[in-house]
Amino acid sequence: MGFADTLKRRKWLVIGGTTLVVLLVLFIYFRYAFVYSEGTRVGIIYKFSKKGTIFKTYEGTMMLPGIRNKSKSISTNTFNFSVTDEELAKTLMKSQGMEVELHYSYYNGALPWRGDSYDEEDGQYIVDKLVRIKDKNPNGYGL
């Protein structure tokens, strides 16, 4: 094998290695840092806490408005979310039982220091803003 072959092989190894690194960086970015979706949700916060074994994060659950079906019962669904801003978390902690509108960002992949991951979701909903408190005390505790 000659010197020219060694340089050619080294050149292709560098190109291949660089391509793999770029693809890995793109994968990590789109999986964990890219905001796939953002929007708002309106509902009643009925659970909010700071929890975690290694990473302490703020976790909340909001009851979303129900849909009345033919049997006249109301089915509800919930919105699980995490909060990374401590001041926002304190405000939301005081807003339990109130009807609120929250702004969220959805990430494709969950990171443990950003909050919990939930069984029904691969990614994470991170609430970053309290848009408004719609009703401070509807029907007692909003139920």
C-alpha positions as CSV (number, residue, x, y, z in Angstrom):
1,M,0.0,0.0,0.0
2,G,1.4,3.3,-1.0
3,F,1.5,6.8,0.5
4,A,-1.3,7.9,-1.9
5,D,-3.6,5.1,-0.8
6,T,-3.0,5.9,2.9
7,L,-4.0,9.5,2.3
8,K,-7.0,8.5,0.3
9,R,-8.1,6.1,3.1
10,R,-7.5,8.8,5.8
11,K,-9.5,11.3,3.8
12,W,-12.5,9.0,3.6
13,L,-12.3,8.1,7.3
14,V,-12.3,11.8,8.1
15,I,-15.3,12.5,5.8
16,G,-17.2,9.4,7.2
17,G,-16.4,10.4,10.8
18,T,-17.5,14.0,10.3
19,T,-20.7,12.9,8.6
20,L,-21.5,10.6,11.5
21,V,-20.8,13.3,14.1
22,V,-23.0,15.8,12.1
23,L,-25.9,13.2,11.9
24,L,-25.6,12.5,15.6
25,V,-25.7,16.2,16.5
26,L,-28.8,16.7,14.3
27,F,-30.5,13.7,15.9
28,I,-29.8,15.0,19.4
29,Y,-31.0,18.5,18.5
30,F,-34.3,17.4,16.9
31,R,-34.9,14.8,19.6
32,Y,-34.2,17.0,22.7
33,A,-33.8,20.7,21.9
34,F,-36.1,21.3,19.0
35,V,-39.6,22.6,19.9
36,Y,-42.0,20.4,17.9
37,S,-45.2,22.1,19.0
38,E,-46.2,25.1,21.1
39,G,-49.6,26.5,22.1
40,T,-51.9,27.1,25.0
41,R,-54.3,24.9,27.0
42,V,-57.1,26.0,29.3
43,G,-58.1,24.0,32.3
44,I,-58.1,23.7,36.0
45,I,-54.8,22.8,37.8
46,Y,-55.7,20.1,40.3
47,K,-52.2,18.8,41.1
48,F,-48.9,20.6,41.3
49,S,-45.8,19.5,43.1
50,K,-42.0,19.5,43.3
51,K,-40.6,16.0,43.0
52,G,-37.8,13.8,41.9
53,T,-35.0,11.6,43.2
54,I,-32.0,13.2,41.6
55,F,-33.4,16.1,39.7
56,K,-36.1,18.0,41.6
57,T,-38.6,19.3,39.0
58,Y,-42.1,21.0,39.2
59,E,-44.8,18.7,37.9
60,G,-48.5,19.6,37.3
61,T,-51.7,18.0,36.1
62,M,-54.5,20.1,34.6
63,M,-58.0,18.9,34.1
64,L,-59.2,20.0,30.6
65,P,-62.8,20.7,29.8
66,G,-64.9,17.6,29.3
67,I,-67.1,16.5,26.4
68,R,-70.7,15.5,27.1
69,N,-71.6,12.3,25.4
70,K,-75.0,10.7,24.7
71,S,-75.3,9.2,28.2
72,K,-75.1,12.8,29.6
73,S,-71.9,12.0,31.5
74,I,-68.9,14.1,31.2
75,S,-65.6,12.6,30.2
76,T,-62.4,14.5,31.0
77,N,-58.9,14.3,30.0
78,T,-55.8,15.6,31.7
79,F,-52.7,17.5,30.7
80,N,-49.5,16.6,32.4
81,F,-46.7,19.2,32.3
82,S,-43.5,20.3,33.8
83,V,-42.3,23.8,34.8
84,T,-38.6,24.8,34.8
85,D,-39.0,28.4,36.0
86,E,-39.2,28.6,39.8
87,E,-41.2,31.9,40.0
88,L,-43.8,30.5,37.5
89,A,-44.0,27.3,39.6
90,K,-44.8,29.3,42.7
91,T,-47.5,31.2,40.9
92,L,-49.0,27.9,39.6
93,M,-48.8,26.4,43.0
94,K,-51.1,29.1,44.3
95,S,-53.4,28.7,41.2
96,Q,-54.6,25.2,42.0
97,G,-58.4,24.9,41.7
98,M,-58.5,28.0,39.4
99,E,-59.2,27.9,35.7
100,V,-56.0,29.1,33.9
101,E,-54.6,29.3,30.4
102,L,-51.0,28.1,30.1
103,H,-48.5,28.4,27.3
104,Y,-46.5,25.3,26.6
105,S,-43.7,24.0,24.4
106,Y,-43.6,20.3,23.4
107,Y,-40.2,18.5,22.9
108,N,-39.9,15.2,21.1
109,G,-37.7,13.7,23.8
110,A,-37.7,13.8,27.5
111,L,-34.7,15.0,29.6
112,P,-34.7,14.2,33.3
113,W,-33.6,17.6,34.4
114,R,-36.4,19.3,32.4
115,G,-39.1,17.3,34.1
116,D,-41.0,14.0,34.1
117,S,-41.8,11.9,31.2
118,Y,-45.2,10.3,31.2
119,D,-46.2,6.8,29.9
120,E,-48.7,8.1,27.3
121,E,-46.2,10.6,25.8
122,D,-42.7,10.1,24.4
123,G,-41.8,13.8,24.8
124,Q,-42.4,16.5,27.3
125,Y,-44.7,19.4,27.7
126,I,-42.9,22.3,29.4
127,V,-45.1,25.2,30.6
128,D,-43.2,28.5,30.3
129,K,-45.9,31.1,30.8
130,L,-49.2,31.7,32.6
131,V,-51.2,33.5,30.0
132,R,-54.1,34.4,32.2
133,I,-56.2,33.2,35.1
134,K,-59.6,32.8,33.5
135,D,-61.7,32.4,36.6
136,K,-60.1,32.7,40.1
137,N,-62.7,30.5,41.8
138,P,-65.3,28.9,39.6
139,N,-67.9,26.8,41.6
140,G,-65.8,26.5,44.7
141,Y,-62.7,24.6,43.4
142,G,-63.5,24.6,39.7
143,L,-65.2,21.3,39.7
